Amino acid sequence: MPRERLADSGFWFLLYRPMYAPKPSGSPAEAAAQVYGTLLPALNDQPIMAAVNEATVRWRAPPLGADLTHACCALDALEACLFAGGATDAQAAYASALWRWSVLQLALVELRGPDGQGVPLSASDLVLLRLAARQTARGAAALADGPLPLSPTHAARLQETLTLLEEAAARARAGGGGGGGGTHSGGVAGSSTPPQLTLAASEKQAGAARFSLFGRMLRDFDVASLAGQSEPPPVVLPVELSLVPDAVASFNDVCNALRHATQLCEVLSNQMSHVSNTYCLRIALIQHLVINVVPL
């Protein structure tokens, strides 16, 4: 990209403007689209993905369930730091496997609890641990076909960690805790499978009233009264650009043309949220008035 464009103050003004003067109705996605879709391509007159290939960038598809914990972001940042330091693809994949294994070890320590008797584990946490163990095992197995396979020591310790997690999952499935008492201290707090509910169409369940939000699904009364008032449509004043003539013959015609142009610009400015391209219309109107209508 040209050095002159990168040193242009206008680029940095537009880049930092959303930070000190954000739009009230703007979203992070709109700000990202402005930066990556408009500002950065303007530096070299090319789309941002035009100079991207497998040798310059390593693209990772975003997770389907969104990165709520930012774990995928942390992993991508770790790999980017490794690549910036001169690491190869095989070394980065090895470090990624070790990072996932370290997270499983931390989860196993928290699962045991401070006294070694285990902690309550919900059904969703149990599924999450199983998925994490499978992802880690798959990543470690993929290293076997590469130039830098997992070392025997790391492989044995990783297998030990996965075995301990599977034993904790087995205790959770059985409903017994690490202490073996009446409370499920090391497994799922209670049964993870809901009881079977048999209910006829004309029968009412007494305990169903405890689920208050289910009442919104009922249609045993007229719901038309619950509808609120509709928002009235906005009043949009007409913009008669033809009020500005194509030619003038006297000073009175010039004054009228200037007055109409001022009023039309005010109407367009006040209706920016309802009329498209008001800036372009105002600039075109002023240009037509100054260059074509008013004699110089």
N, C-alpha and C positions, 0 to 999 in steps of 0.2 A: 504494500500500500504506500502511496506517496507520503513523504514526511510532512509536506505542507498541510495535507488534510488532517493528519494526526495531531499537528500542532495548532490547528485552527481552534480558536476559543469557542466558536459556535457549536462545534461538536461536543465539547465538554460541558457547555451550558445545557444543551438538550439532554446529555447523558445524566447529569446530576439534578436536573430540574424536578423529576418525580420525587427526589429525596427531601428537598426543602419546600416544595410547593406541590404536594400530591393532590390529585383530584379526589373530591369526596366520594364520587361514584366509581372511581377506578378500582380495578382489581389487580393482583399480582400478575395474572395471565396477560392482561392488557399491557402492563409495563414491560413484561418480558418480550411480548410481540413487538413493541415499539423499539426495544433495544436490538433484538436479534433479527428482526424483520425489516427495519428501516435504517437505524443509525449505523450499525456495523457494516451492512452491505454498501452503504454510501461511501465508505472509505476506499474501496477498490472497485466500485461499480460492478460487483458480483454478488450473487446470493451467498449466504454464509456457508452453505453446504457445497458450493462449487469447488472449493479447494480441499475437500475432505476425502480421504481414502483410507484404506486399511493401515497404511504405514504412518499416517499422521494423527489419527484419532481412533480410539477404541470405544465404539458405541455400545451401550448397554440399554436394552429395552426397559422402560419403567415397569415396576411390578404391577400386576393386575389389581391387587388389593390396596394400592397406594402405599407410600413409604411413611406410615404414621409415626413410627419410632425413629426414623432417619437412620436406620441401620444400613440400608443399601447406600445411602449417601455417604456414610462414614467409610464403607468398604470401597466405594468408588474413589473417595479422596485418598485412601491409603494406597490404592493401585496407582493413582495419578502421581503421588509423591515418589513411589518406587520407580515409575517410568521416567520421571524427571531426574532422578538420581542415576539413571543409566541401567536400570534393571531390565532384564529380558522378559518376554511373555511367560516363559516357564518359571522364572523366579517369582514373578508377580502372582502366578497361579498357586505356587507353593506357599507364599506368604498368606494368600487368601484362605487356603485350607487351614493353615495354623491359626489364623484369626477366628475362623468359625469354630475350630476345636477349642480355643480358649474361652469363647462365649459359652460353649456347652459345659466346660468345667466350672465356670462361674454359676451357671444354672444348677449344676449338680450340688455345689456347695450350699446354695440357698435352699435347695430342696431338702437337704439333710437337716437344716435348722441349726440354731446355736447350740442346742444340747444333744444333737445327734439323733433325736427321736422323730425327726421328720416334721413337715409343715403341711397344712391343708392344701390340697391341689384340686382345682376345679376341672371340669371336663374339658373346657376350652383350653386351659393351660396344658392339659395332658396331650391334646391334639397338637398344640403348638410345639411342644417338646419333641414329639415324634416326627413332625415335619422337619424341624431343625436337625435332628439326628440323621434323617434320610438325606437331606441336602448336603450335610457335611460328609457323609459316607460316599455319596455320589461324586462330590468334588475330589475327594481323596482317591477314589477309584479311577477317575479320569486322568490323574497324574501318572498312572502306570503306563499309559500309552505314549507319554511324552518324553522329552529328553531329560527331565528331572523328576523321577518318580519319588514317592514318599519313602523315607528311610525306614529300615526295619524297626528301629527304636520308636520312631514316631508312629508307625503303623500299629505296633503292639500296644502302645499307650492309648492311641485313639480307639482301638478295639475295646480296651478296658473301660474307657469312658462310656462308649456306646452300650456296653454290657451293663454297667451300673445304672444307666438311664433306663434300659429295658427292664431291669429288675424293679426299679421304682415304678415304672408303668404297670408291671405285673401286680405289684402290691396295690396300686390304685384300682386296677380292674377288680381285684378280689375284695376290695373294700377294707382291707386291713392296713394299719399304720405300722410305722417302724417300731413302736412300743408294743404292739399286739394287744392293746387294751380295747375298751369298748368304743372309745372315740377314734375316728379315722385320722390319726395324727399324721400318717405318711401317705395317705391316699386321698381319694376324692371325698369331700365333705358331703356324705350322703350318697344315694344312688344317682348315677348320671342318666339313667333311663327313666323317663316319666311313666307313670302308671297308665294303663290302657283305659280309655274313657269310652263307655258305651252309652249313647244317648239317642233316644228316638226323636223324630221331628217334632212331636207334640209334647215331649217331656221337658221339664225344666230342672236344671241342676241347682241345688241349694247353694253349694259353695262357689258357683260361678260368679256370684255377685262380688267376690273379692277381687276379680279382674275388672276393674272399673273401665279400663280403656276398651274392653270388648263391646261396651254399649254403643260405640260409634258405628259398629257394623250392623246394628239392628235396623230394621225397616218396618217396625210395627206401628209407626205413627208418621204423620205427614211432616216432612222435613223442609217444606217450602218456607215455613215461617223462620227457619234458621238462616236463610240467605240474607246477607247484608245488602246495603245500598250499593248500587253500581256507581262507579266513578264517572262523573259527567265528562263527555269529550271536551277537549280543549277548544277554545275559540281561536281560530286562525284567521287573521285579517288578510285579505287579498293583497298581493304585491303587484301593483300595476306598473311594470317597468316601462310600459309604453307612454307613461306620462311625460317622460323625458323625450323631447322631440329629436328628430334626426338633423334638423337645421334651425337656426334662429335668424331673424331679420332685424331685430332691434334690441336695445338694452333692456326693455321690458321683458322680451322673450328670454334673454339671458338670465334675468333675475328669477323668472318663473321656473326655468330649467334647473337652476341651482337649488331653489326651494324644494322642488319635487325630488331632486336627487337626495337632498338631506333627509326629507321625510321617509323616502324609501329605504335609505340606509338605517334609519332608526327602527323602522318596522322589521327589517331583516335581522337587526341585532337583538331585538326583543323576542324574536321567534326562532332563535337558534336551535332550540330543542324540538321544534316542529317542522322547520323548513331545512332541507338539505343544502349543503354547499353555500351557506350564506356569505362566507368570506370571498369565495370566487365570484358570486353575483355582485357583491359590493365593489370589488376591484374592477370587474368588467364594466359596471355602470359608471364608475368614476373615470375609467380610461376612455370610455366612449364619450363622456361629457367633455372632458378636457381636450381630447385629441380631435374628435370628429365634429362635435356640436359647436363649442365655443371657438370662434376664429381667433387665432393667435396673432 
